[in-house]
Amino acid sequence: MNANITHPYWKRLPWKWLFAVFCLALGILVLIRVRTILGPFVLGFLLAYLLNPFVEGLERYGISRNKSIAIIFTGILFIIAMTIFLVLPTIYTELGKLASILPATLQTMSERIDEFREHFKESGLPNRVAIVIDQHLGQGEILLAEWLKKVIASLPSVLSSVTLYILSPMITIYLLADWKKIGIRFFRLVPQRQRMGWRRLWQDISHTVRRFVKGNLLVAVIVGFLIGIGVKLVGMDYALLIGLLCGVFDLIPYFGPFIGAVPSVLLALIKSPGMALKVVLVILVVQQIEGNLISPKLMGDSVGLHPLWIMFVLLAGGEVAGFWGLLFAVPLAAVIKVVIKHIYNKLVSSRV
């Protein structure tokens, strides 16, 4: 029996890799089991990842890491407080005004749809075509009503999950405080001869993601501000709400501006068709400014992906994960591209 145990075959077995695979599989199973509470930790890690360069920038001026974290979070709290006191009251007022007129507006729109249905029934269309159109309009009204009911029914769960995310800033502070130690411990898991390659891969991924996120955030803020100012100048109510909607959806490449324009135009239709046309013109002008001036200056080709690939990953992300898939599809595709490029370079260099 001892001879079998000391056989060279047993010595050649990659026990450490088997143990690593076992730990990885066990970790994935645990994460799947507790996935409902992972959101705050994921958000905390993302915030720490994005804020770490600012902390390191303050450290270069001789400020300790803990003091740097305190300064940055004080600035963030100040911005949040200013937002609460200056922006949220206006948004609350606009939402309250919208809620007060929404039932009557929906009733008016329903009556107009009914008038339209009666009109095309008398327009001389073939009977079969008229029936099909009438059925689709009726289905559209039913789907809209069901969607509104689902949104209202999901509000309690959304509010409860929001309270869970209050933990994210605390998680971010702990991660920032130990960020360097976490990095050192992570790279210790990698064999020493491969650490340089892994560090280079991490640096390339960080450069790509941070460039995309910072550029996209800045462009979205500018677009939202310009659209808000533009619709206010043409006399539209809910300017802050429209600017916020367009800015948030502008984070999604290509499709985002169109998605943000739909609720904005519907809000303008509440006032009049002429106002809806003015809002459409404002959005088109700002999108032209963004496409020709803002994005090329601030972002350039931030991810290095062909437009066709970007459209494909956006559609795939939206199919798999809805809004969040649209939001994270492009940076995830950029990360995958960086990883594939490193693997290819490693394979090519190993053959030489």
PERAJO-V269457 format. One line per field, one symbol per residue. phi: phi as a letter, one per 30 degrees, with the letter a starting at -180 (. if undefined). psi: psi as a letter, one per 20 degrees, with the letter a starting at -180 (. if undefined). burial: I if it has 24 or more other ideal C-beta (glycine too) atoms within 12 Angstrom, else O. Layout:
phi: ???
psi: ???
burial: ???
This chain:
phi: .ddddddeedddddeddddddddddddddddddcddcdeddddddddddddeedddddddcidddddddddddddddddddddddcceedddddddddddcdeddddddddddddddddddcdjdeedddddddddddddddddddddddddddeedddddddddddeeddddddddceddddddddddceedcddddddddddddddddddddddddddddddddddddddddjddidddddddddddddddideeddddddddddddedadddddddedddddddddddcbddddccicdcicdedddddddddddddbidddddcdddddddddddddddddddddddd
psi: ghhhhjqhghhipmhhhghggghggggggghhhkhhjhghhgggggghghighhghghhhjjpqgghggggghggghgggghgghhghhggggghggghhigghghgghghhggggghghhjjjqqhgghggghghgghgggggghghgggghigghghhhghhihighghgggghhkgghggghgihipqhiihgghggghggggggghgggggggggggggggggggghhhjjprkgggghgghggiihoqfhghhghhghghhhhhhgqhghhggggggggghhggghhggghghgbmhikqqhhhggghgggghhgjcghghhjgghghhghggghgggghggghhh.
burial: OOOOOOOOOOOOOOOOOOOOOOOOOOOOOOOOOOOOOOIIIOIIOIIIIIIIOIIOOIOOOOOOIOOIIOOIIOOOOOOOOOOOOOIOOOOOOIOOOIOOOOOOOOOOOOOOOOOOIOOOOOOOOOOOOOOOOOOOIOOOOOOOOOOOOOOOOOOOOOOOOOOOIOOIOOIIIOIIIOIOOOIOOOOOOOOOOOOOOOOOIIOIIIOIIIIIIOIIIIIIIIIIIIIIOIIOOIOIIIIIIIIIIIIIIIIIIIIIIOIIIOIIIIIIIIIOOOIIOIIIIIIOOIIOOIOOOIIOOOIOOIIIIOOOOIOOIIOOIIOOOOOOOIIIIIIIIIIIIIOOOIOOOOOOOOOO
